[in-house]
Amino acid sequence: MIQFSDYHHITPVQVRFNDVDRLNHVNNATYLSYFELGRVQYFNKVINDFINWDEKGIVIARVEVNYAAPVFLNDDIYCCTKVIKTGTKSITIKNSIVKNLNGQIIECASGISILVAMDYVQQKSIPLPQTLVDLINNFEN
């Protein structure tokens, strides 16, 4: 069972009416938006203004999602985010979408995202800046 203590970064998520499909639960594609929300909030907290997003940044190279339990319109949900690996040019992020159901934390979906550092001007991948790696490692440890 997942615990909030497994993560250093937790983002509350509001389930919107348009997130819900005909089966009355959150549509599978919406979980990617929840992951994005958690990822953006994570980077805002951890790296703040370190990156000049007009010139360099990160792009998603791969996303994998595993669905475990449905999320419904009025559920109390959170996106838990952590970096589980930094490579030479990439970052691997783990997300979990969890809901608080009567005090019990239930994992509804989990995912892995691989992000690659990019030079937007030259349109090519670049090594992760060491300062970025240090900021992430300091936060995660």
VOVEX-676587 format. One record per residue: x negated, y negated, z negated of N, C-alpha, C, O in turn; residue number from 1; residue in three letters. Coordinates in pm, 1 decimal, always signed. Each point is the difference from the previous one (the first is absolute). Last residue first. Layout:
# VOVEX-676587
NODE      nxx      nyy      nzz     caxx     cayy     cazz      cxx      cyy      czz      oxx      oyy      ozz num residuo
NODE        X        Y        Z        X        Y        Z        X        Y        Z        X        Y        Z NUM     ALA
...
***
This chain:
# VOVEX-676587
NODE      nxx      nyy      nzz     caxx     cayy     cazz      cxx      cyy      czz      oxx      oyy      ozz num residuo
NODE  -1671.6  -1368.1   +136.0    -72.8    +61.7   -111.6    +13.3    -86.0   -123.5    -54.0    +34.2   -105.2 141     ASN
NODE   +259.8   -170.3   +512.9    +40.9   +139.7    -17.8    -68.9    +66.7   -118.9    +55.0    +93.1    -58.7 140     GLU
NODE   -167.7   -545.1   +183.8   +141.7     +8.1    -38.1    +40.5   +143.8    -32.9    +68.2    +24.4    -99.5 139     PHE
NODE   -505.8   -104.4   +259.7    +16.6    -61.1   -132.6   +143.9     +8.5    -47.0    +25.1    +24.0   -118.1 138     ASN
NODE   -121.2   +120.0   +556.5    -54.5    +92.9   -100.7    +13.9    -54.5   -140.0    +32.2    +74.8    -92.4 137     ASN
NODE    +97.6   -355.8   +450.8    +89.3   +115.8    -11.3    -49.1    +94.1   -108.8    +77.9    +42.8    -85.2 136     ILE
NODE   -352.0   -409.3   +188.9   +124.9    -46.7    -61.1    +97.0   +116.2    -21.6    +62.8     +9.9   -105.5 135     LEU
NODE   -463.7    +81.2   +338.5    -24.5    -25.6   -142.3   +126.9    -46.2    -71.0    +28.3    +44.5   -111.3 134     ASP
NODE    -15.5    +10.2   +579.1    -13.8   +131.3    -64.9    -19.0    -18.6   -150.6    +60.0    +72.3    -79.5 133     VAL
NODE    -61.5   -461.5   +335.8   +133.8    +59.0     -1.5     -2.0   +134.2    -71.2    +86.3    +27.6    -83.3 132     LEU
NODE   -497.4   -238.1   +157.7    +76.8    -73.4   -101.6   +141.0    +56.1    -12.4    +52.6    +11.7   -110.7 131     THR
NODE   -335.9   +149.7   +452.9    -32.5    +56.6   -131.6    +76.1    -70.4   -111.4    +38.6    +63.1    -98.3 130     GLN
NODE   +155.1    -21.3   +602.9    -92.1    -85.7    -75.3    -22.4    +58.2   -139.9    +94.9    +44.8    -64.3 129     PRO
NODE    +20.3   +265.4   +487.4    +66.1    -68.0   -111.8   -101.6    -90.1    -69.0   -111.1    +44.6    -28.9 128     LEU
NODE    +40.6    +64.5   +551.4    -18.6    +57.7   -133.3    +79.3    -78.4   -104.9    +19.3   -120.9    +13.2 127     PRO
NODE   +179.3   +117.1   +477.7   -121.6    -47.6    -64.8    -17.1    +72.9   -132.9    +96.0    +56.6    -52.2 126     ILE
NODE   +194.8    -43.9   +571.2    -13.4    +36.5   -140.4   -135.5    -46.5    -51.6    -97.4    -10.0    +74.7 125     SER
NODE   +343.6   -257.9   +326.1    -72.6   +125.0    -24.6     -7.7    +26.1   -150.0     +9.2    -91.9    -81.5 124     LYS
NODE   +136.3   -320.6   +359.5    +86.0   +116.4    +22.0    -76.0   +132.1    -13.7     +8.4    +87.3    +86.3 123     GLN
NODE   -139.0   -572.5   -149.8    -69.7    +88.0    +94.5    +77.9   +127.8    +31.6    -40.2    +78.1    +86.3 122     GLN
NODE   +232.2   -393.2   -385.4    -49.3    -81.6   +110.7    -64.9    +88.1   +106.2    +26.8    -15.4   +119.2 121     VAL
NODE   +124.7   +199.2   -531.1   +111.3    -30.1    +90.2    -45.7    -79.2   +122.7    +57.5    +12.7   +108.1 120     TYR
NODE   -293.7   +353.0   -432.0    -30.4   -135.8    +41.3   +105.4    -32.8   +104.7     -4.4    +52.7   +111.2 119     ASP
NODE    +54.5   +333.4   -513.1     -2.9    -48.0   +138.3    -50.7   -143.4     +8.3    +24.3    -82.7    -87.9 118     MET
NODE    +42.5   +576.0   -238.6    -43.8   -139.0     +3.4    -18.6    -42.7   +145.1    -56.9    +73.2    +81.0 117     ALA
NODE   +404.5   +315.6   -247.6   -132.1    -21.9    +57.6    -30.6   -149.1     +1.3    +84.9    -81.2    +36.8 116     VAL
NODE   +252.4   +470.5   -309.2    -14.2   -133.8    +55.5   -143.6    -18.6    +45.6    -93.5    +45.0    -66.2 115     LEU
NODE   +470.4   +363.6    -77.7   -140.0    -29.5    +27.8     -3.9   -133.1    +72.6    +62.7    -17.8   +104.4 114     ILE
NODE   +302.1   +287.5   -454.8    -24.5    -91.8   +111.2   -150.3    -18.4    +14.5    -71.9    -16.5    -98.6 113     SER
NODE   +466.5   +364.5   -148.8   -140.2    -35.8    +15.5     -9.3    -91.5   +121.8    +55.7    +29.9   +105.6 112     ILE
NODE   +370.2   +125.0   -470.4    -61.3    -19.3   +130.0   -146.3    -35.8     -9.7    -47.9    -50.8   -101.5 111     GLY
NODE   +562.5   +228.7   -148.3   -140.8    -34.4    -15.9    -59.8    -13.2   +138.7    +49.7    +57.0    +97.1 110     SER
NODE   +468.3    -47.9   -377.8    -81.8    +13.7   +120.3   -143.7    -33.8    -35.8    -26.0    -77.4    -92.1 109     ALA
NODE   +351.1   +122.3   -248.1    +91.3    +19.6   +112.2    -74.9    +19.4   +131.5    +46.6    +71.4    +88.7 108     CYS
NODE   -127.9     -6.9   -651.6    -64.5    -37.9   +125.7    +92.8    +36.1   +115.4    +37.3   +116.0    +17.7 107     GLU
NODE    +84.2   -245.1   -541.9    +10.7   +102.6   +103.6    -67.0    -49.8   +126.2    +32.3   -108.2    +49.1 106     ILE
NODE    +15.3    +10.0   -615.3    -58.5    -49.1   +124.4     -2.0   +115.3   +100.5    -62.0   +103.8    -23.2 105     ILE
NODE   +390.7   -218.5   -421.1    -89.1    +98.6    +61.9    -48.5    -55.6   +133.8    +80.4    -47.2    +80.5 104     GLN
NODE   +238.0   -186.1   -354.8   -127.2     +7.7    -70.9    -97.1   +102.3    +54.6   -114.7     +6.0    -44.2 103     GLY
NODE   +545.7    -79.7   +249.2    +24.4    +23.3   -142.3   -129.7    +21.1    -77.3     -8.1    +87.8    -85.9 102     ASN
NODE   -108.1   -142.4   +541.6   +133.7    +56.3    -16.1    +18.2    +40.1   -145.9    -47.1   +105.0    -43.8 101     LEU
NODE   -289.5   -391.1   +397.5    +22.1    +19.2   -141.8   +144.7    +45.3    -15.8    +93.0    -78.5    +18.8 100     ASN
NODE   -438.4   +135.5   +419.6   +118.3    -63.3    -59.5     +8.2    +37.1   -146.5    -38.7   +108.8    -42.7  99     LYS
NODE   -358.3   -157.0   +472.1    +57.7    +69.2   -115.1   +126.1    -71.7    -44.4    +17.9   -119.6    +22.7  98     VAL
NODE   -416.9   +174.5   +386.2   +126.1    -68.6    -27.7    +66.7    +81.2   -109.5    +30.1   +118.1    +17.4  97     ILE
NODE   -567.2   -163.3   +134.5   +110.9    +81.7    -46.8   +120.1    -90.6    -20.8    -10.4   -105.2    -63.0  96     SER
NODE   -509.8   +107.5   +335.9   +120.9    -64.7    -50.8    +96.1   +106.2    -50.5     +7.8   +110.1    +54.4  95     ASN
NODE   -567.1   -179.2    +89.3   +109.7    +89.9    -37.4   +112.7    -85.5    -55.7    -21.6    -84.8    -86.7  94     LYS
NODE   -428.1     -7.5   +435.3    +92.2    -43.7   -104.9   +104.3   +108.2    -23.0    +51.0    +60.5    +94.3  93     ILE
NODE   -571.8   -155.7   +141.0   +113.1    +92.3     -9.8    +83.0    -37.9   -122.0    -50.5     -7.4   -112.0  92     THR
NODE   -320.1   -248.5   +466.9    +53.8     +9.8   -135.5   +115.7    +98.9     +6.5    +83.7     -8.2    +89.8  91     ILE
NODE   -550.7   -116.0   +248.7   +140.9    +25.0    -29.5    +28.1     +7.5   -149.6    -89.1    +19.9    -82.6  90     SER
NODE   -344.7    -60.2   +323.2    +86.0    -96.7    +68.2   +146.1    +10.8    -41.8    +83.2    -77.2    +47.8  89     LYS
NODE   -420.9   +335.1   -270.3    -85.1   -101.2    +61.8    +83.0   -110.7    +63.5    -31.3   -118.2    -14.0  88     THR
NODE   +291.4   +360.6   -360.5   -102.1    +54.2    +88.7    -87.0   -111.7    +53.5     -3.5   -109.3    -56.4  87     GLY
NODE   +349.4   +220.4   -386.6    -52.5   -101.4    +90.2   -110.8    +65.9    +80.8    -88.6    +65.4    -55.0  86     THR
NODE   +543.1   +112.7   -254.5   -129.0    +19.5    +65.7    -35.5   -124.8    +79.9    +85.0    -60.1    +65.7  85     LYS
NODE   +307.8    +94.2   -337.4    -60.4   +125.6    -44.0   -134.9    +26.1    +66.0    -73.3    +90.0    -40.8  84     ILE
NODE   +433.8   -511.1   -110.0   -100.2    +38.5    +99.5    -67.1   +124.9    -52.3    -52.6     +1.5   -111.3  83     VAL
NODE   +569.3   -156.9     -9.4   -139.6     +5.1    -41.8    -88.0    +38.2   +118.2    +41.3    +73.2    +90.0  82     LYS
NODE   +513.6   -201.8   -271.1   -103.8     -8.7   +102.7   -137.9    +14.5    -63.4    -28.3    -58.5   -104.5  81     THR
NODE   +613.8   +104.5    +46.5   -127.3    +11.9    -69.8   -109.8    +12.6   +105.4    +12.5    +77.8    +94.6  80     CYS
NODE   +517.3   -264.8   -117.1   -105.0    +51.1    +88.1   -130.6     -4.5    -78.0    -47.3   -107.1    -37.9  79     CYS
NODE   +595.5   +145.9   -123.2   -129.4    -66.4     -4.5    -91.2    +62.8   +104.6    +12.5   +117.8    +33.3  78     TYR
NODE   +563.1   -152.6   -206.0   -116.9    +62.8    +61.2   -123.1    -90.3     -3.2     +8.7   -121.9    -14.8  77     ILE
NODE   +528.3   +231.7   -145.5   -106.4    -84.1    -54.7   -132.4    +60.5    +48.3    -49.3    +96.7    -58.1  76     ASP
NODE   +562.0    -50.3   +294.2   -109.8    +59.5    -75.8   -102.6   -105.9    -41.2    -21.1    -99.2    +69.8  75     ASP
NODE   +447.1    +69.4   +203.7    -13.8    -62.2   -132.0   -111.3    +59.6    -85.3     -5.8    -25.3   -120.3  74     ASN
NODE    +96.6   +181.9   +580.4     +9.4   -145.9     -1.2    -28.9    -62.1   -136.5    -72.8    -99.0     -7.6  73     LEU
NODE   -144.0   +578.6    +98.6   +131.4    -54.6    +28.6     +1.7   -150.9    -27.2    -92.2    -53.7    -61.5  72     PHE
NODE   -271.0   +489.2   +182.5    +17.5   -126.5    -71.2   +133.9    -56.1    +45.5    +31.3     -0.6   +119.0  71     VAL
NODE   -242.4   +539.1   -123.7    +60.9   -118.5    +61.4     -0.5   -120.9    -93.5     +0.3    +12.6   -122.4  70     PRO
NODE   -384.4   +379.1   +133.9   +133.4    -20.6    -57.4    +59.0   -126.6    +60.9    -74.1    -93.1    +31.6  69     ALA
NODE   -340.5   +276.1   +137.5    +29.1    +97.4   -105.0   +141.8    -11.2    -55.1    +62.3   +101.5    -31.1  68     ALA
NODE   -432.3   -218.0   +480.1   +124.4    -36.4    -67.7    +36.5   +108.3    -99.5     -5.8   +118.9    +31.5  67     TYR
NODE   -459.2   -320.5   +230.8    +67.2   +120.2    -48.5   +121.0    -43.9    -82.1    -12.0    -80.1    -92.7  66     ASN
NODE   -350.6   -146.0   +487.6   +101.8    -13.3   -103.6    +58.4   +136.5    -32.4    +31.2    +78.7    +89.4  65     VAL
NODE   -476.1   -362.6   +168.1    +65.0   +129.8    -22.0    +97.5    -17.2   -115.6    -35.8    -56.6   -103.2  64     GLU
NODE   -284.4   -258.2   +477.9    +89.2     +6.8   -115.3    +63.0   +138.5     -3.5    +42.2    +53.2   +102.7  63     VAL
NODE   -477.0   -366.6   +153.2    +75.6   +124.3    -19.7    +86.7    -12.9   -124.2    -40.8    -59.7    -99.6  62     ARG
NODE   -216.7   -304.5   +274.7    -38.4    +98.0   +100.7    +83.6   +126.7    -11.0    +19.1    +71.3    +98.5  61     ALA
NODE     +9.7   -631.0   -240.9    +35.8   +137.8    -32.1    -38.5    +90.4   +116.5    +34.3    -26.8   +115.2  60     ILE
NODE   -297.7   -435.7   -250.3   +116.0    +48.1    +75.4    +26.6   +143.9    -40.6    -90.2    +70.7    -44.7  59     VAL
NODE   -189.9   -552.2   -145.0    +16.5   +144.7     +8.0   +125.4    +32.1    +80.3    +96.9    -75.9     +0.6  58     ILE
NODE   -455.2   -366.0     +5.5    +96.7    +59.4    -91.1     +2.0   +149.6    +14.4   -102.3    +63.1    +26.4  57     GLY
NODE    -85.3   -593.2   +183.6    -29.8   +139.2    -34.7   +105.2    +51.9    -94.9    +67.4    -77.0    -68.4  56     LYS
NODE    -11.7   -355.5   +273.1   -117.8    +49.4    +70.2    -26.0   +148.2    -21.7    -31.0    +72.9    +94.3  55     GLU
NODE   +395.3   -324.0   -294.9     +1.4    -47.7   +138.6   -115.4    +58.7    +80.7     +7.6     +6.5   +122.6  54     ASP
NODE    +57.6    +64.0   -599.3    +82.6    +86.9    +82.5    +11.1    -46.8   +145.0    +49.4    +74.4    +84.7  53     TRP
NODE   -407.9   -109.3   -486.3    +57.5    -99.9    +89.3    +78.7    +79.6   +105.7    -57.4    +46.3    +98.5  52     ASN
NODE    -79.8   +118.7   -615.7     +4.1    +21.1   +144.9    +61.2   -120.6    +70.1   +103.7    -51.1    -42.4  51     ILE
NODE   -146.0    +53.5   -436.0   -130.6    +40.7    +51.7     -0.9    +10.2   +152.2   -100.0    -34.3    +63.0  50     PHE
NODE   +448.6    -96.1   -418.2    -33.0    -78.6   +118.9   -132.3    +40.8    +63.9    -55.3    -76.5    +78.9  49     ASP
NODE   +297.2   +424.7   -387.3    +45.1   -138.5     +2.4    -38.4    -69.2   +129.6    +46.4    +40.1   +106.7  48     ASN
NODE   -110.0   +422.6   -304.5    -99.2    -71.2    +80.7    +35.2   -146.0    +19.7    -83.1    -78.0    +46.6  47     ILE
NODE   +351.8   +364.4   -336.8   -136.5    +49.6    -12.5   -101.2    -82.9    +77.9   -107.2    -31.4    -51.8  46     VAL
NODE   +590.0    -63.9    +51.0    -51.0     +1.6   -137.3   -149.4    +29.7     -4.6    -74.0    -65.5    -73.4  45     LYS
NODE   +301.4    +71.7   +489.7    +12.0   -134.5    -56.1    -59.1     -7.1   -140.3    -63.1    -99.3    -36.2  44     ASN
NODE    +91.1   +520.9   +245.8   -108.0    -81.5    +53.7     +6.6   -143.6    -51.1   -103.9    -61.0    -25.0  43     PHE
NODE   +452.6   +350.2   -105.5   -127.3    +51.2    -50.6   -114.4    -89.8    +47.0    -81.4    -45.3    -80.5  42     TYR
NODE   +506.5    -35.5   +257.2     -9.1    -47.7   -138.7   -131.3    +44.5    -64.3    -61.2    -75.6    -75.5  41     GLN
NODE   +151.7   +237.5   +505.1    -22.1   -144.6     +5.3    -14.5    -56.5   -141.0    -89.0    -81.1    -25.6  40     VAL
NODE   +200.6   +537.7    +61.8   -135.7    -23.6    +50.1    -32.0   -149.9     +1.4   -108.3    -40.3    -42.4  39     ARG
NODE   +549.4   +181.3    -68.1    -95.1    +35.7   -105.1   -143.0    -31.9    +39.2    -77.5    -49.9    -81.5  38     GLY
NODE   +408.8    -12.9   +407.6    +20.8    -93.5   -110.1   -100.1    +27.2   -112.2    -63.3    -92.5    -50.9  37     LEU
NODE    +75.1   +398.5   +404.3    -61.6   -127.0    +41.1    +12.7   -104.6   -111.1    -95.6    -71.8    -29.1  36     GLU
NODE   +313.4   +483.5    -29.1   -145.7    +17.2    -11.2    -70.9   -130.8    +33.8    -95.1    -39.7    -67.4  35     PHE
NODE   +554.8    +46.0   +136.5    -28.9     -0.3   -143.5   -150.4    +16.8    -24.2    -57.3    -67.5    -85.4  34     TYR
NODE   +208.4   +106.2   +524.3    +10.2   -139.8    -44.6    -28.4    -11.4   -149.1    -63.8    -95.6    -43.9  33     SER
NODE    +85.3   +523.3   +224.5   -120.5    -66.3    +50.3     -0.5   -147.8    -38.1   -105.3    -56.4    -29.7  32     LEU
NODE   +486.7   +317.4    -63.1   -107.3    +26.2    -95.8   -131.5    -62.6    +45.9    -81.8    -38.8    -83.4  31     TYR
NODE   +478.3    +43.8   +354.9     -8.1   -111.7    -94.2   -113.2    +19.1    -99.8    -53.9    -97.9    -51.7  30     THR
NODE   +195.5   +430.0   +377.1    -92.0   -100.2    +54.3    -21.5   -115.9    -97.0   -102.5    -67.7     +7.0  29     ALA
NODE   +421.7   +422.1   -108.8   -139.2    +43.2     -7.4    -99.5   -106.0    +49.2   -108.3    -12.2    -57.4  28     ASN
NODE   +582.6   -126.4   -161.0    -45.9    +61.6   +123.5   -149.0    +29.5     -6.9    -76.4    -76.4    -59.0  27     ASN
NODE   +418.6    +53.9   -366.2    -96.0    -81.6    +72.7    -51.5    +78.1   +120.4    -38.8   +116.2    -11.9  26     VAL
NODE   +523.2    +17.3   -147.5   -130.8     -9.7    -64.9    -94.0    -81.0    +87.7    +29.2    -26.0   +116.7  25     HIS
NODE   +434.4   +155.6     -3.6     +2.4    -76.1   -125.1   -130.3     +4.6    -78.8     -0.8    -25.4   -120.4  24     ASN
NODE   +122.8   +188.4   +573.8     +4.7   +102.6   -104.6     -6.6    -60.7   -139.7    -11.8    +71.1    -99.8  23     LEU
NODE    -23.7   -336.7   +500.0   +134.1    +60.9     -5.6    +13.8   +106.0   -107.7   +111.1    +29.7    -44.0  22     ARG
NODE   -502.3   -379.9    -47.3    +55.0    +52.0   +125.4   +137.6    +63.7    -21.7    +58.3    -12.8   -107.6  21     ASP
NODE   -387.7   -398.4   -136.3    +77.7   +123.2    -18.8    +63.5    +42.8   +132.1    +51.4    -82.8    +75.1  20     VAL
NODE   -300.2   -327.1   -152.3    -94.0   +111.6    -12.4    +71.6   +135.2     +1.7    -61.6   +103.8    +23.9  19     ASP
NODE   +282.5   -540.3    -27.3    -35.5    +47.3   +134.0   -108.7   +107.9     -2.3    -35.0    +52.5   +105.7  18     ASN
NODE   +183.7   -257.5   -514.5   +112.3    +69.7    +61.7    -38.4    +56.3   +136.9    +40.5   +111.0    +34.7  17     PHE
NODE   -433.7   -170.8   -386.2    +96.0    -88.5    +66.2   +109.8    +83.7    +66.4    -19.9   +117.4    +31.3  16     ARG
NODE   -344.0    -63.9   -457.6    +63.0    +72.8   +109.9   +108.4    -90.6    +55.9    +92.4    -40.3    -70.6  15     VAL
NODE   -548.0    -99.6   -197.7   +145.0    -15.3     +6.2    +50.5    +78.9   +119.7    -41.9    -25.0   +113.0  14     GLN
NODE   -415.0    +82.4   -433.1    +56.8     -9.3   +135.2   +150.9    -14.0    -11.8    +65.5    +75.9    -71.4  13     VAL
NODE   -563.0   -140.9   -238.8   +144.2    +26.2     +3.7    +51.9    -21.3   +142.3    -44.7    -90.6    +70.4  12     PRO
NODE   -464.0   +233.2   -192.2    +82.0   -107.7    +53.0   +147.9    +38.4     -8.6    +39.2   +102.1    +56.5  11     THR
NODE   -565.2    +30.2   -269.9   +139.2    +42.9    +16.8    +82.5   -121.4    +42.2     -3.6   -104.5    -65.0  10     ILE
NODE   -537.7   +298.6    -39.5    +80.1   -102.4    +67.1   +138.8    +55.2    +30.9    +14.8   +101.0    +68.9   9     HIS
NODE   -356.9   +154.2   -282.1    -29.8   -130.0    -58.5    +85.4   -109.6    +62.8     +4.8   -111.9    -51.1   8     HIS
NODE    +82.1   +673.2    -22.4    -24.0   -111.4    +91.6    -29.7   -126.9    -77.7    +55.6    -22.6   -107.4   7     TYR
NODE    +59.7   +438.1    -99.9    -84.1    +51.0   +108.5    -43.2   -112.5    +94.2    -91.7    +18.0    +80.2   6     ASP
NODE   +405.0    -73.3   -445.7   -140.3    -15.0    -39.3    -96.6    +56.0   +104.4   -120.3    -25.3     -7.7   5     SER
NODE   +596.1    +71.0    +39.4    -42.8   -134.7    +37.2   -147.8    -19.1    -31.4    -69.0    -75.2    +68.8   4     PHE
NODE   +234.2   +565.4    +38.2     +7.5    -94.7   -110.8    -41.6   -136.7    +51.2    -85.9     -9.8    +87.5   3     GLN
NODE   +275.7   +525.3   +122.1    -76.0   -124.2    +10.4    +22.3    -87.5   -123.6   +108.0     -0.3    -59.1   2     ILE
NODE    -88.5   +552.7    +97.1    +84.7   -118.1     +0.0    -88.9   -124.0     +0.0   -102.3     -3.9    -68.5   1     MET
***
